[in-house]
Each structure stands twice: as structure tokens, then as C-alpha cells.
Amino acid sequence: MKIGIFFGGQSREREISFAGGRTVYDNLNKSLFEPVPIFVDSLGNFIHLDWKYVYKGTIRDFYPPFNFLPDTPNGFQIYIESIQNLSEDKLQQLISEVGKKVSPEDFTSLFDFAFLSLHGPYGEDGNIQGILEWYNIPYSGSGILPSSIGINKTLQRKLMQMAGFTSPITDTLTRSSWMAINSNAERAQLLDKLISKIGLPLVIKAPNQGSSIGVSILKEKNLETFINYLNKSFFVKEITKTQWESLNEDQKRHFIISLVDIREGIGMPVVIDETLIYHPEDLLRYLNTHFAAAEKSLSFTSINSEEEVLFESFIDGKEFSCIVIQDENGNPLALPPTQIIKGQDVFDYRSKYLPGMSRKITPIEIDTPAIEAIRRSCEALFEALSFNVYARIDGFYGHDGKIYLNDPNTTSGMLPSSFFFHQAAEIGLNPSQFLTYIIRTSLSERIKTGKQNNKLRNQLAALDQAIKAEKASEDKKIQVAVIMGGFSSERHISVESGRNIFEKLASSTKYHPIPVFLTGNESDHQLYQLPVNIMLKDNADDIKDKIHAQLNGYKHELLEKIKDETSVIRNTYIGTETLTLKRIDYETLADICDVVFIALHGRPGEDGAVQAHLDKVGLSYNGSGVDSSQITINKYETNEKLMEAGVLVAKHRMIYLEEWRADQAKVLEDIHQNYQYPFICKPADDGCSSAVKKIKTPDELIAFAEQIFREQEALKEYEAKVLNLKAHEEFPQKKGFLLEELISKNGAKHFLEITGGMLTHFDGSGQVVYEVFEPSEALASGEVLSLEEKFLAGEGQNITPARFAPDPALNAQVSSQVRSELERVAKILNVQGYCRIDAFVRVFEDGRVETIIIEINSLPGMTPATCIFHQSAINDYKPYDFIDGILDFGMKRKERIAL
């Protein structure tokens, strides 16, 4: 069955929709379905996307294509709606670079079923559902009416109150009424009226947005904050001449970046005094020109603003989210609700989608009868609003013992760790199986509409037969143990990588993955075969906690009950998976799998320790062998070895705990004699981004040393402040760290940071050959690339292939030289399987090219957004094909060693 996956869209959640669509694309069972990517751009065009672009980290990485972007000296990132005077011919030319523009009448020739991964307006509001209904195409999720109800928070609230659900006190304010208030005295009167009616804290919402966009909580009576929050919900921004002129040039740039952020700002284009401004550069010029000539303050308005704001009383209690599905008989069935523990007041866009910003606990930590009451309430609301197939219902369990349901959504986020998959895993379904269930249930639901019944029944019967055949074939596949976790500062990224590998393999026709979690320490590797519900916990620490709880006999009676309630679903869709946790060792691992995919980062994994154990039990694995891994894990030793071979690396030295404690002043004097600020400090033997800092002052150097040499696990508070560390930022404890000179332009005409991946093969004579991909150009928003920018969808921007020169011929020539140098580095270090090499490149006026190596990652990150997938796509490898090639090399290497 061909499945058209609709993703992207016109809403402010388009990046999460794009990432969610990629998750669906990857996780659809390839034995049952053929995915067809239908990208919806922010102008509403439907594009049959070239599959290579599905794996870009953000929409802005590929659309609009860079050769169509207007000039932006300040490096502003824009969407297509910021291109002014875009003619139909130019639009067609633009789209043709990434795919083919299609119309709804073309849909039936492209796919049999539409899977909707769109969010917010145009996706969850009945618009796309109506188009698909008109063209008789079955689709996932709710129909037109429940979708239109599900997007409108004001209408939801009225219907919920009419149906007898407990609700907070509410009020509304129209945009016209707000704009008609001209004085702060009148605004203060409005605030007093709302406080009198609703009280404090006061929740202020944009009623037609998803993911808590445009939502704020006013905790205390403060008129300025109230005005800012209301403007946020209306997508209006105000600024005075004094405020603007108090900013320096860099602060003005960041003001514009924040303003045009579709998640937290108002987006582009904007309206100022009836003038429509499309591009951030034009907005910056407008503000400078206006405030140079006038005192008048300015108000910007998004062209997609809200016409009404919703006010609600604050619910004091535990926040939860619950996925409700339809069972095999069409009745609503609530999965175990998840408690949300936030790092800040609002469970906003970043809290939902960035690891570490919040925690998910399933089920919610209240007594079982109360959880059951939540489930029954969510099921009742699902029926009351006529939802179909599935929904995500958010709410609070109040300290007063009441259940407040406040945000029913007909579509859920579909990132790998979203509630959608997180709760389905509690009944044993992995993401691939759950998507199959959603498609089958949606087909069954569409039959009830009385349209194209015979065709839909035939589709359903064929799918049921295919599901049975697929389940029976699981034991015949190659068994792959995917080892994730570890105990390095990048253990959470390792879990993201491991889950991604698991999901790519779980939907394949060749492999059956087995999730394995590694914890412990360097002298004691503790291995656990994971059930899928534990694998999909938030991060490595949550997985470890859940393992320990189960080993101590913990079983939640509600989860056992829900498993019984969903036994028919599980028996239909689950093959050989189990919900049982098992402690295993390397010998046992050799009994249960044919090959291992090591998805670990830092130590252990990239240091050769795991590889040594696998060699001992005779298991093949991905990546380099023991000797090469022991070198590349150590950045200092890598630099020394490469320098001896004539490869350019940064000037460097180690700083050890003993010498620092013995004579700190002498160490500082030596550094100041040989290095100039700023320079880079980082762990020498850890992963690729943790604790990498640009050090600009002696105070920062001392803070870095004291932080990395600390004795306690908790961060030192003063040093964290000096280094501007984020909350929960990983900063390992070490007995030494690496100091490197800051690599700069140094007179080059063009200077950029790149990351280059590669894949190795055996040629006919058994020699290892290197396939080096086109490198990516990495753009950092801060001083160095963060973990989030490297690995998380929607965060960083990577341009693939890298832009070495504007002239195509020169660009190809430089790329060839850079790739040759990366291959030379890999051969010097005997890297095998695959790797990622980070470097800086200088291109000089006379044509000279210098490639300065930063580091080598023998087990590079394999999260869905990592740029190694963008690079392999240029060579026509889909992510699964790339992973298959990595595993194939590992298995062939073992065969050759045996011979």
C-alpha cells in the first residue's frame, strides 16, 4: 500500500511536523507499505519531495534552495514566505530543485492512503481532511468536524463545559478590542477585571495554535508583563526608540532572530503601519531608518495573527498527557497517561521537543483509582468531541482531586520519543507496529463514512493478510543487537542514536533489532535486553532508573491491567518482542544475535572496550576495531599522530589535574606565553561536543579547569555561571583536558567549519576502500556547535554539500582536495566501517586549500537529524541503506578474519 505522508505545512509547528513526518517515513513497515513523502510548504504548495530531502535537519536546510535565497549579510534564516514577488514560473523552478509540485487531483495516482503528520492550522483544523474527503482518499486520524473542533481552544472549552467536564474559569478578548485600548490606564483596568473574575496566576492562550505556542502564565499583577504576554498571544511585538537604541549591532541582530522565530517570536512577513515587510534584513534596515528619524514607537504584527485570546484560571496540580486510541471494536481506549515535569512554567514548544527540558513519567504518579478516573475522562471526551482513531488529550490532576482536561488534540507529535510512541510502547508496540495499527484503524474508520466502501474493504482485507504474513516472518530475519546508553556525557545522544537505528531496522524486511542498554563503569559493563517501553523512555538516566525499579520487583498494577485490555491489539501486531527486562552478558549476547550495532558515543564504545568484548565472543560489529578506536577516542593522541604524518591540526597541549593543583600559577604563565585568547578547551577523551568551550579570559580558563577537575558530581555553581552553562548541561569530571589554539581565517578568502562522513567497503581483492561523502558545512548559533545543533531535529543548520566556493568548478576542486585529506586521515588512523571527521577549511586567493582536522568520531551520532545521513543521501543511500552497508561491512570483516 502506498502511503502519502503529509508533513511540513503552514503552521508555526512546521519544523516538528517535518521531523515527525520523517519518523513516519522511516518507521512504516517496508514489508507492508511504500512511503511517499508529500511536503507541504509554508505557502500551501504540495510537493512530492525527493526522498533525499526528507533527511535534512530542518526545512531551512533545503527549502527554499540556497540559490533562491535573497542576500542576508547577517545570516538570517528564512522560509519561503520571506521571498518577495515570487512569480509562478520562479516558484515552479524553485520547487523542481527539491521535488515535483502536485495538485490534489494528482493524489490518487501517487498514493492509496494519506498519513497526516501536519500540526496546527491547515493540518489539524479539517482543511486537509476536507481536501482528501473530496478526492476519496482515506487518511489517518479524525475527520473534518472533530478536527475543526480540536484546533479551536475557545470552542473546545464551550463544548466541554456543555458536556459537563470540569473546566477552569475562562474569558476571551478580541484583537480589535485590544488594539482599541490606547492607554495604560485602560489596560490596567482590563487586567484588574480579569484578576477579579479569574484570579492569579492567569493563563493567557492563543486559541488556534498547537504545542503551547503563544501561551504564557501571568503569576503576579504586573502591567508590563501582562501587555507583553497578550501581545505574544496575538503575535504582536512593540518596541520603543529607547529600547532599540540601547542595543548594540549584535544585540539588534539577535532581536531580529528572536522576533522572526516562528516558535517563540511572530515570524515573517510582518506588518508595520500597513507596510508589509518580507525579509529580516529589510526589517532591520526599516527599524534603523525609522528610529534615526522619529521618536514614535513601533508595533509589528504577524500576517498570521490571532483574532482572539483565551484567558483561563491556573490549575494547581500535576500535568499529564494521554493518548486515546480506538480498540478493535471502535471503542475509545486510553493508554497510560504520562505526567509532565517541566523545567519551567509552561510546557511549551522547547519543553516538549528538546531532551532535558522536561521529564515524562508513565503512568502519572498518583494512586491507581485516580489514574483510572483520568483514563475514563479522556475516553469520555474522545467520544463527546466525536474524535476518531486516536487523539492526545492534555490536562491536570488538581490538588483538589478534580480532573481538568484542557487541550484535546486530534494529532500528536511524532518524534521518536513523543507521547504518541511513548505510551504505545507501554502495551508493547514499537513505533513501526503502532503506525501499522493507526493506518489499519483509520481505514476501518473511513469505511463508516459510506464513501468508496467496497474499495476500502478490499484495502483493509489485503492489509490484514499482509500483517499476518509479516508477523510470521520475524524469526527468519538477521538478529541485530543495538547497544545504546553507556556512561559518558553523551549517553543521552547515544540513546537517541540507538533508538533511531532500532527503528530503521524494525521497519526493514531484512533485520530484526534487539535493544540492549549498557551501563555500569569501565571495569563492569552491565548489559540489559530492553523491552520497547523502557527503550522509549526520555533519556539514558530514565532508562537506568526504570531498569533498577523493575529489577527490584516494581510492577504497576495499572500497566498490567492495560496490557490485558489491549491483548487483542498486541497479539495482532507484535511479533517476537517481549515486555520482559533481561540482564545479559556478552556471552548471552552472542547467543541471541547475529551481529551488533554499537550506538555508543564516547567511553565505552569509541574507546575499543566494547569491541574487545565482542571480539572475544566472536560477534561482528559496526565501526573500527580495538586498536583504531583506542587512538581516536583520545584527541591529544590523535593530534600527535596526525601531526607526525604532516596533517594540519591545531596547536595543542594537555593540562593535567596534578600539575594544575601543584602550581596553578606556573601552568597559567606557560599557557599565556604560548597561546592567545580566545582558545578552545575540551575533554581529551570524551565525545564530540560535551564541555567544548571557547575560553576568552583567564577567569574562564580557571573556571573551566576547576569545573572539569571538581571532585563532586554536581556542577560548581560559580564556575557554571562564569562559563554560562545551561541548566542540566553535561560537563564530565576528568583528570586532564585539552587546550587548542582557536582556528581562524588566517588570511583565507573563504573559511568554514565542515564535518565529513564516509563508508568503507571491501574491493575484489579484499582491500578496504573508502567512500568519502560530500562534507557538510556546519553553522553554529553560538561560539561552538552544541550537541543540540549537531543531533536534534529543528535545532542546528547544516548545509550539504558544503559551500567551499561560489564558482561550481572551483567548489568541486576544493571539495575533492578536502575529501582526499579526510580519506588520508582515516587511513592513517585505520578507521573502518564508517566515521565522521570534523575540520576547518581555509581556501586562499591563490587556490591553496588547508584542511585543519579537529577530531575523528569512530562511532558518529546516528540521530534522525545528524548530517551524516544528508551526506550519504547524495550518494543515493537512504538511512536504512547506509546502516545496512555499515552492518554488511562488519559481517564481511568477521568472515575475512575467520578465513
N, C-alpha and C positions, 0 to 999 in steps of 0.2 A: 504494500500500500504506500503510495507517495504522500508524504506529509509536508504540507506547506507551512513552514514555521514563520510566523509574523513577529518581527521584533524591531526595536528602534522606536520609531514613532515621533509624534509631535509634542509629547508632554515633557515636563521637566525631569521625568524619570527615564528618559530615553537611554541613558548610559546603562542603567541597571537592567532595563528591558533588553538592551543589546547583549549584555553579559548573560542574562537569563536565557535568551534565545540560543546563544552558543551552548549553554548547558544542555538544553533540549536537543539541539543538533547532535551533540556528542553522545548523549545518553539514550537516544532512540535505539532500540534493539535492531541491529542491522540485518538479523535473520527475518524480521517481520516488516521493517519499514525502510523506505528510502527518503532521507530528509531533503527538502527543497527550501533553501533559505530565501525568504521574501523580506527584504529590508525595507522598512518604511522610513523615508527621510523626514526631516522636520518641516518640509513643505507639503507633506502628504503624498509624495510620489511612491508608488510601489515599484521596487527594483528586485528583479531576480538576480541576487548577488552572486558574483563569482565566489566560490567556497573559500578561496584564499583569504578573503577579507573578513570572513567570519571570525578568524583568529586574531584579529587586531585587538590591542588592549582597550582602545576607546574608539568611538565613532570618529573623533577628530584626527585619529591616526591615518585615516584613509579617505574621509569624506567631509568636505569637498577635497578632491585630489590637490596636492600641493601646487601644481602648475596652474590651478584656477584660483588660488587664494590671492586676495589683494595684499599689497605690501604691508608689513607690520614690523617696523623697526623695534618696537617694544616686545615683540614675541607674543602678542596676544593670540590665544587660541579661539577660533570661531567656528560656528556652524554655518550651514549653507544659507540660512535666512539673513546673514550679515553681508551677503554679496548683493550689491545694489544693481538694478537694471539688468537682471538675468533674463535674457531672451530665451524663447523656447528652443531655438537652434543650439544656443550655447548650453542650455540645460541638458538637451539630448546628448551633446558631445561630452559633457561632464559625466553624466550617468554611464555612458558607454565605456568609460575607463574602469568602472568597478562592476559592471553587470549590464543588464538589459531592462529598460523601463517596460513595465507591463501594465495592462488595464484589467479591471475586474472581469471583463468578458474573456480574458485570456486564462483566468484561473483554472477553469475545468480542464484545459489542455496540459496544465503544469502539475496539478496535484489532485488527490482524491479527498483529502481531509485537511482542514486548517487548524494548526495548533497555535493558539493565541498567547504570545508572551509579551503583549503590549500592556503598558500601565497608564493609569491616569486618563485625562481627556483623550478622546479618539480611540482609546483601547479598551477601557473598562466601562464606557458610558453607553454602549449599544450601537455606536456608529459603525464599527467594523462588523459587528454581528448582523446588522441590518443589510449591509452590502452582501455578506455571504449568504444570508437567507434569500435575498433576491436572485442570486445565481445558483441556488440549490446546492450549496456546498456545506457539508456537515463540518462542525467546528467544535473546539473544546470549551468546556465551561458553561456558564449561564447564558440564557437567551437575551433578547433585546430588553424586555421590561425589567427583569431583575438587575441587568447591567446598568440601566439608566437610573435605577434606584440606588444601586451600590456606589455610584460615584458621587452622589449628592448628599453631603452630610446633613444639611438642613432638612431635606425631605426625609432622609432616614430617621432623623430624630423625631419628626412629627408622626411618622408611621409606627415607630417603636412605642411612642407614648400611647397612641391609639390602641395598640395591641396589648398594652398592659405591662410592658417591660419597664423596669426601674431605670430612670434617667436622671441625669444631673439637671439643675436649673439652667435654662437657656435663654438667650436673646439674640437678636440679629441687628445688623446695621448695614444699610446700603451704601454703596460707593458714593452716590450722588449726595446723600445726607452728610457723609463725612467730608466731602470736598466743599460742601456749602458752609461748613463751620470755619470761620475766618479768624477767630481769636482764641487765645489760650484759655481765656475765661470760660468760653463756651465748651471747649474741650474738657476743661476741669469739671464743668457741670455734668457732662456726659459720663466721665469717669465716676463721679460721685453717685450718679444714678445707677450705674452698673454695679458698683460695690454695694449699694443699698439693696439692690434686687438679688444679686448673685453672690456677693461676698468675695473675699480674697482667700487663697490665690485664685486668680481669674485666668481661665484658659481662653486663648484667642486663636481662632482657626480660619484658614482659607478652606471653604467648604467643598471645593471641587478638585482638590489635589490629593495625591497619594503620598505614602512614605513620610507622613508628618511634615511635608513641605509647607511652609507658611504657618507653622504652629508655634506659639510662644506661651509661656506661663508668667503672668504678672504676679509676683509674690507680695509686693508691698505697694502702697499708694505712692506712685511716682509719675508725675505727668509726662516728663520727657521720655521715660521708658515706655509708658502707655502709647504715646504717639509713635514711637519707633516700632513697637510691636504691631500696631494697627497698620502702619504703612507697609510693614513686612507682609502681612496677610493680604493687603490689597496690591502688593508688588509695586509699591511706590517708594522712591528714595528722595530725601530732601537734603540739601547741603547749602551752607551759607558761605559768603565770601571769606569770612574769618576762618572758617573751618578749612576751606580749600587752600588758602594762602599759608596756613600753618604747616602744610605738608611739604616735604622736600620732593624732588623729582621721583625718587624710588618709591616713596610712600604714595604719591599720586598714581604711579603705575599700579601698585598693589590695590589701591582704592578701586581702580577700573576693573582689575582682575576679579576682585570680590563682588563688585556690582554686577558684572555680566555673568557670574557663575549661576547657571540655571538651577542649581540645587539650593544655594543659600542666598543668592542675590536676586535680581529681577530679570536677568537675561537681556538679549538683544533681539531685534531693534528696540529703541526706546523713543518715547515721545517727550519733547521738552517744548512747552509753549507752542504746540501744534506743529513743531518741526520734528520730522521723523529722521532719526539717526541710526544708521545700519551698523557701522563698523566701530569697534572700540577705539581705534586711532582717531576717527572723526570725533568721537565723544570727548576724548582727551583734548583735542585741539579746540573744540567748542567751549569746554569749561575754561581753558586757559584764556581764550579770547574774551569770553563773557565777563569773567571776573577781573580782567585787566581794564575793562571799560565801564563796569557797572557794579553797584553795591547790591543789587537785587539777588536774593537767594533763589535757588533753582529747585524744581521738583521734577524728577524723571518718573515716567510711568511705562511699564511694560506694555507691549501691544497685546499681550495675553495676560490681562489682569483680571482680578476677581470683581464681580459686581456686588458682592455681599460678603460680610464677615460674620462668623458664628462665635458667640460667647457662651462658655459653659462654666459651671462651678467645678472646682477642682475635686477629684475623688482621691481621698487619702486611703491608700491600701496597696495591695500587690497587683502589679500589672501583668496581664497574660495575653497570649495569642493562641487561638485554637483553630486547627484545620478541621473542617467538617466535610465529609465525603458522602456520596450515596452508596449504600451497600448493594449487594447483588439483586435485591428486591426493589431498589429505588428509594429506600428509606434513608433519611439522614443519619449519619453515624459520626459522632465527634471523636477525633483522635485525642490522645492525652494532651491537655493544654500545657503550654510552656510558659513558665514565669520569666519575666524580663527584668534583669537587674541592671539598671542604667548607670553610666558614669556621669550623667548629667540629667537635668530635669526632664527633658523631652526625649522620647525615643524617636529621634529624628533620622534623617537620611543616613548620616555618617554612623550613627549608633547602630543602625540596622545592618549596614553592609561592610563596616571595617572591623576586622578582628581586634579584640581588646577594648573596644569602646563600650561593650555591654556583655552580659553573660546570659545564657539561656539555660534554664533548669527545667527538665521534663521528668515527671509532671510537676506542676506548681506545688510549692511547699506549704500545703495546708492539709487538713485531715481529709480522708477519703470521701466521706459523705459530702463535704463542700466541693470537692473536685467533681464528683458526680453531678452535683447541682449545677456547676458551671457547664458541664457537658450537655445536660438536658436543656439548659437555657440556650446554648448555642444551636442545638438541634432545632429547638422551637423557633428561634429567629430565622434560621435557614429556611424553614417551612413558611413562616409568616411573610417573608420577603420574596417567596417563590424562587429561591436560588436553585440552580441545577448543578449536578456533577460534583463540584467542590467549591469551597469558599474559605476565606480566612477571616475569622471574627475576633476582634480585639476587645479587651475590656479590663475591668478592675474588680478584684475581690476586696470590697471595702472593709475598713476596720470595724464598721458597723454590722458586718456579716452579710451585707447585701451584695448582689451581683449587678454590676453596671456594664452593659455591653455598649460600646461606644463607636465602633468603626468596622462594620461588615464590608468586606472586600470580595468582589467576585473573581479577582485574580490575585495570586500570591507571587511574591518574588521567587525566582527560580535559580538563584545562585546555589552552588553545591551544598552550602550549609544553611540554606533558608528553612523557615518553619515547614514549608511545603514538603521537603525531603526529610528534614529532621524528625518530624512526627510520624511520617510513613515508616521510617526506619524502626520505630518502636514496635511496629507489628511485623517487622522482618522484611519489608520490601526495600530493595535497593533502588536508587533513582531510575534505572532503566525499567525495572518491573513496575514501579509506580506510574511512570509515564504511559506504559502499556495499559495499565488499569484505567487511567484517565481517558485515554483515547477510546478504549472499548466502552466505558461507561457513557462517554459523550455520544458515541454512535447510537447506543441504546436509547439515550435521551432524545436525540434528534428524530428517531422513529416516531415518537409520541406526537410530533407536530403535524403528522398527516401529510407530509410532503415527501415525494420520492420514496415511499415506504418500501417498495419491492427492492429497489436498488440498495437501500440502506440495510435491509435484512440480509441480502446476499453478501454485502461487505462484512457484516457482523459475523455471519456463519463462516466465511473464509478466514477471518481473523481468529475466531475461536479454534479452528482446526490448526492454524499456524502456531498459536500459543501452546497447544498440547504437544505439538511436534518439537518445538523449541525446548520446552521443559524436559523432554525425554533425552535431548542431545547433550545436556550439560556435562555428564560424566565422560564424554568422549573428547572433550577439549583439553588443550595443554593447560596444566595447573600451574599458575604463577603466584608465588608468594610476594606480596608487595609490602616491603618493610618500611615503616614510617615512624616519625617521632624522634627518638633519641634524647639526649640530654644537653645539647648545645643551645646557644642563644637563638638558633634558628629552628628550633624544634617545631614551632607553630607553622612556619613556612613549609617544613618537611611534611607535616600532616596535610596541608593544602596540596602539596605536590603528590603525596601518596594517594589521596582521595581522587585526584584527577586521573592518575594512572589507573587506579582501580576502576573508575567509571568508564574510561576509554576501553579497557579490556572487557568489562562486564557487558558492554553492548556489542562486542565483536562476535564473529562466527568461529573464531579460532581458539580463543583463550578463555579460561575461567579463573578470575583472580581470587586470591585468598588474602584478606587484610591482616597484617601482622604488625603489632606495635612493639617497639623496642624502648626500654627504659633501663634504669639501674645506674651503673657507673662504668668507668673504663675497665675495671677488673671483674665486673659482674654484669654481663649483658642479660637482661631479663626480657624474654620474648613471650608475647601473648597473641594467640589467634583470636581476632576480634569478631564479635557479631556486628552486623551492619549498624545497629542502633548506637553502639559505643563508638564505632569509627566516625560517625557523623556528628559527634559532639563538637562544641565550639572550637577547641584548641587542644594542644597536647596535654596541658595540665588538667583540663576537664576529663580527658580520656583516662589519664593516670588515676585521678580521683575515683572515677566510676569503676575502674578495674579493681582498685583496693576495696571499694564498697562491696562489690559482688564477691570478691574472694572471702570477705568477712561474712558472707551469707545474706547480704541485703537483697530482698526482693520486694518490689512494691506491689501490693495486692491489686491495685487498680490496673497496673500494666498487665498483670496476669489475666485479669478479667477482660480487658480489651483484646488481648490475644485470642481468648476464647470467642469473643463476639465476632472477630474477623477471621475465624478459622477457614471459612469457605474461600475468602479472598486469598489467604496465604497458600492454601492448598492448590489454588488455581495458578498462581503466578510464581511461587517460589520453587526453585529447583533444588540444588544441593546445599543452599545456605542454611545456617543454623543460628539460633539466637543464644547459643551457649558460648560463654567465655572459656578459653582453654589456655593454661600455662604450658608452654612448649620449650624445647631447647633446639640447638642446631641439628642434632641427630634426628629429632622428630620432624623438623622442617624438611629434611631430606626424604622422609617417608611420605609426606603429604603433598609435595610439589615437584614439578619437573625442572623449574628454573626460578630464579629470584630476581625481582626488580628492587634494587636498593634506592629508596626515595629519601634517603637521609641527607642532611646538609651539615657541614662542619664535622665535629667529632661526636660519635663514631660514624663511620661511613666513608667520608672523604679522606680518612687517615689510613685506610687499609686494614683496620682492625676487624671489621665485619667480613671483609673479603678473605682474610686469613682463616676465619672460622668456616666460611663456605667452601674454601679450597679443601679444608681438612675433611669435610663430609662429602666432597665430590659434587657439589652443586655449581652449575653455571650461573653467571650473574651479569648484569649490565655494567658498563663503565670500565675503568682502568683496573689493573691488578694491584697487588700489595705494594710493590716497590715504587711504582709511579705515584700512587696515592700518598705514600709517606713523604714524598718530596713536595707535591703540590699543595698539601694541606698547610705547609709552613711557608708563609710568604717571604720570610727572610731567606731561607734556604733556596727557594725558587728564584728570588732576585739574584742571589750569589751565583747559582748555576747558569742562569741566563746571561749574566754579565760576563762570566768566563767565556761563554760561547760568542760574545760580541753582540748580543741582543741589547737594545736600549731599554733601560729600566730607570726608575727614579733613584737619585742619590738617597741612601738609606742607612739607618743604624738601629740596633736594638737598645732598649732601655730595660734593665732588669731590676726587680724588686730589691735585691741585695745591694746593688750599687746605689740605688736611689735612697735607701734607708741609711747606708753607710755615710754618704756625703752628697746630699741633695744639691748643695751649692756648686760642687765641682761638676756634677752632671749638667746642671743648668749652664754653667760657664762654657763647658765644652760644646753644648748644643748651640749657644749663642755665637760662638766663634765659627761654627761650620754651617749653620743653617739660618736662613732669614725667615721671619714671619711674613705671611702665614705659611704653615706647613701642615701635613696630614699626620694624624696619629690614629692607629688602629691595632686591634689584636693581630698577632702574627700567625696564629694557628686556629682561627675560627672561620666562620662562614664569610660571606662576601659583603655584608653591609652593616652588621651589628657593630655599634660603637665606633664607626668610622667618622672622625670629626676633623673639620678644618680648624686648626688652632691658630688664633690671631694674636694672642698676648701671652706673656709669662703666667699670668693668673690662670688662663685657660689650660696651659700646659700642666701646671701644678694640680689643678682640679682634675684633669684627665688622669694623671698618674695616681692621685690619691683615690680616685673612683675605681680604677681598674685594679689597684693594689689593696683595696679595702678587705678587711677580714670578715665582716658580716655580709650576709646575702643581700639585705636591704640596701638600696642606694643611699649614699651620703647626701643629706638634704642640701647643704650649702654648695657642694660641688655640682650637684644636679642642676641647681639654679644657675651657676656660673656657665655651665655647658649648655644651658637651655634644653635640657632633656624633657621629652614628653612624658606624661603620666604612663606608667607601665612599660616604658621603653626598656628593651633588653640591653644590659650592659654587663658583660661577663667579668668574672674575677680571674685575673691572670697573674703570673709571676714575671711577665715581661710583655712589652708591647713594641710595635714597630713605628719608627718615625721616618717619614719620607718627605723629601722636598716637594713642594706644590708644583706640579707640571703645568707650565703656562704656554702661551702662544709663542713666545721667544722669537718674534720677528716673522713668523709664518703668515702667509696670505690667508690661509684657512686653517682653523683649529677646531677639533671636535672630539668628543668622547664617544667611543664606539664599544659595542660588545659583539663578538663574533662566535657563532656556533659551528659545529662540524659533526660529521658522522663518518665512521671508518668501516671499511669493507675488506674482504679478502679477494685478491685477484686470482687469476687462474693458477698461478704458481704458489699460492698460499701466502703471499706478501701482503702486509697491511697497507692499504691506500686510504688517503684522506680526501673526503669530500667537504670542502670548506664553503660554508654558505656566505651569501652576501651579508656583511655586517649591518647591524642596526645602529643608528645614531641616537644616543640617549640624551634626553633633555631633563635636567634636574630643576625643580622649582626652588630648591634651597641650595645650600653650599655643596652638598654631596647628594648623590642619589640615595633615596631612602629605600627600606625594604618594601614599603607600600608601592612606591613608584616602579620598582623592579618587577613586582609579582602580583599586585592586586588590580583587578579589572576596574577601569574607570579612573585610576589614580595617575599613573605616570604617562608620559607620551614618548613613544619610540618611533622613529622614522625609519622604515625599512623599505628599500635599501638606504644606507647612509648617503648623505649628500656631500661627497668629497669635493666636487667642483661643479659650477653651473654648466660648463660645456660637457655634453654627453660623452664625447670621445675621451676627454681628459678624465672625467669621472670614472669611466671604465678602466682606464690605465692605472689610476691611483688605487681603485678597488682591487685590481689584480695584484698590485705590489703589496697592499696591506694583507690580502688573503694569503699570499705566498709567505709573508713573515709570520702570520699566525700558524700556518702549517709547519714552518721551521721550528717554532716554539714547541708545538705539540710533539714533533719528532724528537727534539732534544730531551723532552721530559717523558717520552714513551707513553703519552696519553693514548688510550684506546677506547673504542666504543663510541663515545661522544664526549664533548666538553663545551664549555663556554670560556672564552678568553676576553678579558676586558682590557682596553688600551686607550691611549690618547693618540691622535694622528695630527701631525703638522704637515701642511702642504705649502711649499715655498714658491716664490715667484719664478725661480729658475727651474721648477719642475721636481726638485728634490722632495722626497717623502720620508718622514720619520715616524715610525710606529713605536711608541713607548709603552711597554707592557705593564699593566697594573697588577693583574692576578689571573690565575687559572683555576677554574672550578671544574673538578673532575666528575662531580655529580651535580650539574646545574639545576636550578629551580625548574620544576615542571608544572607550575600552576597554570590554570587555563589562560592567563593573560601574559605569560612570560614570552619575551620576544624571540626565543629560540624557535617557537612554533611559527612565527611570522617569517623567519628566515628559511626554515625548511619548506614552507609553503611555496616559496619562489622556485624551489627545485621540485615542485609537484608532490611533496609529501604532505598528506593530511596528517594531523597529530597522531592518529592511530597508526598510520603507515610508518611514521618516524619512530614511534615506540616499538613497533613490530621489527623495524630494522635494527634497533638497539638490542632487542632480545635475541634476534636471529644471529647477530654477530657474537653475542655472549655464548650462545649454544654451540655455534660452529667453532669458536675458540677452544671450548672444552673438548670437542671432538678431536681437534688437531693436537691438543696437548696429550690426549689419551693415545693417539697414534704415535 
